[in-house]
Amino acid sequence: MKRLVPVLLLILVCGVALGGGSASAPSPASCKEPENHKLVVDRLLLYHDSGEYDREIRDVANSARDYLNARVKDAPKEDKLAAVFDIDETSLSNWDALADCGFCSFTVQVKLYSVAHDPAIIPTLELFNFAKSKGVALFFVTGRPEAARAVTIKSLNDAGYSGWTDLIMRPEGGKQEPARIFKSHQRQLITDKGYRIVLSIGDQASDLAGCCVERTFKLPNPFYLIE
């Protein structure tokens, strides 16, 4: 197993060809020096600071609102409609910490920085409040650990979020499922309670993968990846 990890990295980074059940040695042409990290960081900063990041978030949130408005109008009165929201880089922004640490991984970032004062991502907050005004039940499903519940509730309240039905967080201890499995399973549990999840919004593909939602909306996030 220890040998498999570097082999997989070679395949991903250097484009190593597979044949006969084993990986061949990388050629010089297929494993050139990657782009300098500073150049990548500079491009990410420019993407954010130019306003393009915010514009794309607004476009996705507006599409989600238009869809939800039409969906609620068509819903039978007996339906228990629900919407699921991710938290980090969906409902709350960690931008200051991300930029300050040079876009270190989200796991490292959480260990280094407080999550007590993350501001709202305004288009998402507006979507949240619109859904609430239409009587849609609101669920947060997050990869944050259960130990961070108190500080997460404070951050959400300080940012203007209120009136959600449940805040679902990762349990402490035991084997941790990948986000794409954990979040899909939690949506299944929500539907098992009789809710119809008509909308789910997140910034990672893993936020939206799997079952139990009629329509998903993906916000941009080139800053880190959670699988």
N, C-alpha and C positions, 0 to 999 in steps of 0.2 A: 504493500500500500504506500509506503514511503517513497518508493521509486516511481509510482504512478503520478504523483503530484507534479514533480518537475517535468515529466514527459508531457503531461497535459498542458503545462505552461508553455513548453516549446511549441506544441501544436498551435496554441492560441496566438502566441506572440510572433513566432517565426514561420508559421505556415508549414510545419513539418509534414511531409507526406507519410501516410500509413500504408503498409503493405506487408503481407505475410504474418500479420498478427503483432508486429512491432513497429516502432517509429524509427525512421531512418535519420541519420545525422543531418542537422540543418546545414544548408549551403550558405556561404557568405552572402550571396545575393538575397536570400530569403530571411536573413536575420540581421538586418542593418541596425545601426544605432537608432533608437526611437527619437521622436521629436523631443527637444529639451522641455523639461517640466515647466520652466518659467514661461515659455511661449504658450503652453496650454493654459496656465493660470492667467496670463494676460488676456487671452481670448475669452475666457470665462468672465473675467471682470468687465471687459468691453461689452459682452453680450448683456450682462446685467445693467451696467451703467448707461448704456445707450437707450434704455427703455424698451428694448425688444422683448426681454423676458417678461416684463409687466404687461406688455401689449398682448403677448401670446396667452398669458394667464387670463386676461380679461376676455379674450375671444372664446376660450374654452368655457369659462364660467357663464358667459352670455348664452352660449349654445345650450349649456345644461339648464339654465333658467327657462329658455324658450321651450325646450323639450318638456321640462317638468310642468310648466304652465299648461301645455296642451294635454299632457298625460293626466293631470289632476281633473281637468274638465271632463275627460272621458271615463273616469273611474266610477264604478258602482259605489253607492254610498256605504255599502257594507264592507268594502275592501279596506284593510288596514295597510295603508301605503307607508313605506319607509324609505329613507335615504341613508347611505353609509358614507362617512367622511373619514379619510386618513387625517393625521395631524401634522406631522413635520413636512414642511415644504408644500403642504396642501392647505391646512387651516392656519397653521402658525409658521412663521419664517425664522430660520436659524441663520440668516444671511451674515450677520455681523461675525458670528463665530466661525462660519465656513470660510469667509474671506480672510479673516485674521489668521487662521491656521493653514492657509494655502490649500484649501479644499482637501484636508485630511478626511479619511473615511468617517462616515456618520458615527460608527461605533466609537472611534477614537475621540471624535468631537464631543460626544455626550459625556465621556469621562473627563474631558479637559475643561468644559464650560458648563455654566449653570443653564438650565432650561427654564428658569423661573420667570424670565422677562422676554419671552419671544413674542413679537408683535403679530397681529392678525395679518393674514393675506386678505386684503379687503374684498376683492371680488368673491372669494370663497365665503367670507362672512356674510356678504350680501345674499349669496345663494342660500346659505344656511337659514338666514332670517326669512327669506322668501318662502322656503319650504315650510318653515315653522308657521308662517302666516296662513298657509294652505292646509294646515292640519296634518302634515306629514310627520311621522315619527322619525326622530333623528338619532343616529347611532355613530359614535366614534369607535373605529377599530384601528388600533395602533400597535406597532411593535415595541413601544415603550414598555419597560418592565413594571410589574405591579408595585414595586417599591417606590416608583415615581408617581403614584396616583395623586397624592396630596399636592405636589408641586405642579403636576399637569392640570389638575382642576383649577388651581389658582391661576395658572397661565391662561387657560381658556376663559375663565371668568374675567380676568383683567383685560383680555383682548376683545371682550364683548360677546362671547358665546354663552348662551344660557338656554335652559329648557330642553336639553337633550334627554332622550329616554334612557340611554346607557352609554357608559364609557368602558370599552372592552380592551384590556391590556394583557400583555404576556404574563403568564403565571411564573412565579419564581421556581427555580430548581428544575431538575429533570432535563431530558433531552429537548432541545429547542428545535421546533420544526422550521423549515424555511418559511419566509413571509408569505409566499404564494400559497402554501398549504394552510398555514395558520389562519390567514384572513378568509380564504375560501370556506374553511371549516366553521369559522365564526358566523359567516353569512348564512350557512346552512342552519346553524342553531337559531338564528334570528327568524328565518322562515319557518322553522319548526314551531315557533311560538305563534304562528298565524299571520305574520307580516308578509307583505308582498314588497320586496325591495325593487323599486323602480329606477333607482339611480345610485351609482357608486362613483366617487371621485377620488383620485389619488395622483401622486406624482411619479410613482413607480409602476412598471408593468406588473410587478408582483402584488401590488395593492389590488389589482383588478382581475387577476387571473382566476380561473376556476368558476365555480357555480353560483347560481342563485341570485342573479341580478339581471334586470331587463336591459339596462343601458349603462355603459361605463363612459367616463370622461377622464382623459389622461392629461394632466398638467405637465408642462415642461420641467425637466430637472436634469441638466447635464453635469451636475456638481458631484454626485455620488450615485452609487448603484446598490440596491438591496434586492437580493434574489429570494 
